């Protein structure tokens, strides 16, 4: 099931946030630096299925 998110914001002070097109952290991805806001995802717009923080 996809989440249909168009935008996102990373509120973490240290870690990057990665949003993936497919479940299981696979496929196209967009990433956000700490405290970054994205108004419209480029690669996973309305089709995001998984998320993780990375160093």
Secondary structure, DSSP 8 states (H G I E B T S, - for coil): -------EE---SS-EEEEEEETTTEEEEEEE-TT-EESS-SSSTTT--EEEEE-
